[in-house]
Amino acid sequence: MKRTIQALGAAIIGAALALAGCATDEYGRTRPLTDAETGVLIGAAAGAAVGAAASKKGRRTKGAVIGAVGGGIAGGLVGNYMDNQKKDFEKQLASEIGAGAIELETLPDHGLRVVMTERTSFDFDSADIKAGFHPTMDKISTIVNRYGKTTLDVVGHTDSVGSAQYNQGLSERRAQAVERYLLGRNVHPQRLTATGRGETVPRASNDTKEGRALNRRVEILIEPVVAQSG
């Protein structure tokens, strides 16, 4: 519950700061918000908060998502839409993919998985995204905003060093950090969820240093929002 409240607070503060930055006169001097601007602020903050709360509680429904993204993708166009998004990722993140900072995978049903490695995105035992990784996060944010008819499930993973309880918490905090960053770059909250899987889903053996490094990761699972038939 505490983490949910913190996430809602972050969303509200982000919306407030974004709007407050626009409250200036023709000479660039700050001025009080008008009633209309205040209404926009409250609406934006409430929308972000409600969307974040719904995603945290697993109540993100297909109908709500379709409404949030302005309608789903027609079934016959899904493959082309997601292929174009993948090509955009490959082009914009070519240097990161080449350096091993980012991995890009194709999933069934036209989904995509963007994998962020701990080596480049987080310091050891930290849930703060490294400042040097912010430009990469900005690229990811730009692309997912360009292809807005998708959902983004952010999932944190750890190795098996330490207690299972601690690793679960760390994986959640890292996933939430990525979610907050995307929210701060105007990704619609209804598109986002953040969860942690701790050490339960390794992709390599935890018996080796190399394997543990592979297991420490945050994944963004990107799935198309398909228009409802009928």
GIKA-V925775 format. One record per pair of residues at least 12 apart in sequence whose ideal C-beta (glycine too) atoms are under 8 Angstrom apart, sorted by the first residue. I is the first residue (numbers start at 1). GAP is how many residues later the second one is. If there is no record, write none. Layout:
# GIKA-V925775
i=[I/I]
gap=[GAP/GAP]
This chain:
# GIKA-V925775
i=[3/3/3/3/4/4/4/7/7/7/7/7/7/8/8/8/8/10/10/10/11/11/11/11/11/11/11/12/12/12/14/14/14/15/15/15/15/16/16/18/19/19/19/19/19/20/22/23/47/48/48/49/50/51/51/51/51/51/52/52/52/54/55/55/55/55/55/56/56/58/60/60/60/62/62/63/64/65/65/65/65/66/66/66/68/68/68/69/69/69/69/69/69/69/70/70/71/71/72/72/72/72/72/72/73/73/73/73/73/74/75/75/75/78/78/78/79/81/81/81/81/82/82/82/82/82/82/83/84/85/85/85/85/85/85/86/86/86/88/88/88/89/89/89/89/89/90/92/92/92/93/93/93/96/96/96/99/100/100/100/101/101/101/101/101/101/101/102/102/102/102/102/103/103/107/107/109/109/110/110/111/111/111/111/112/112/113/113/113/113/114/114/114/114/115/115/115/116/116/116/116/116/116/117/117/117/117/118/118/118/118/119/120/120/120/121/121/121/122/122/125/127/127/127/127/127/128/129/129/129/134/137/137/137/137/138/140/140/141/141/141/141/141/142/144/144/144/144/144/145/145/145/148/148/149/149/150/150/150/150/150/151/151/151/151/151/151/152/152/152/152/152/152/152/152/153/153/153/153/153/153/154/154/154/154/154/154/154/154/154/154/154/154/154/155/155/155/155/155/155/155/155/155/155/156/156/156/156/156/156/156/156/156/156/156/156/156/157/157/157/157/157/157/157/157/157/157/157/157/157/158/158/158/158/158/158/159/159/159/159/159/159/159/159/160/160/160/160/160/161/161/164/164/167/167/168/168/168/168/169/170/170/171/171/171/171/172/172/172/173/174/174/175/175/175/175/176/178/178/178/179/179/179/199/202/203/203]
gap=[53/169/170/173/48/49/52/45/49/169/172/173/187/40/41/44/45/170/173/174/34/37/38/40/41/172/178/33/36/37/34/169/170/26/29/30/33/25/29/26/14/18/21/22/25/13/15/14/142/135/141/140/139/17/137/138/139/141/131/137/140/136/134/135/137/138/139/137/138/135/91/130/133/163/166/165/126/86/125/126/160/159/161/162/120/122/123/79/80/81/119/121/122/156/78/79/78/156/77/152/153/154/155/156/76/151/152/153/154/153/151/152/154/32/146/148/31/29/66/68/143/28/29/30/65/68/142/27/63/27/58/61/62/65/137/18/20/26/55/58/59/15/23/25/51/54/14/47/50/51/43/46/47/24/40/43/21/17/19/20/15/16/18/19/20/32/35/12/13/14/15/34/12/14/114/116/114/115/113/114/110/111/112/113/109/110/106/107/108/109/26/105/106/108/102/103/104/17/62/101/102/103/104/96/97/99/100/95/98/99/100/94/12/13/16/12/15/97/52/96/45/43/46/47/49/50/49/48/49/52/47/41/44/45/48/47/42/80/40/41/44/45/46/43/38/43/47/76/78/40/41/42/40/43/75/76/41/72/73/74/75/40/41/42/71/72/74/30/35/39/40/41/68/69/70/39/40/42/67/68/70/21/22/24/25/28/38/39/40/41/64/65/66/67/16/20/39/40/41/42/63/64/65/66/14/15/16/17/18/19/22/38/39/40/41/61/62/14/39/40/41/42/44/45/46/58/59/60/61/62/12/13/40/41/57/58/40/43/47/52/53/54/56/57/39/42/46/52/55/45/51/34/35/31/32/28/29/30/31/27/26/28/25/26/27/28/22/23/24/23/22/44/19/20/21/43/18/16/40/42/13/14/15/16/13/12/14]
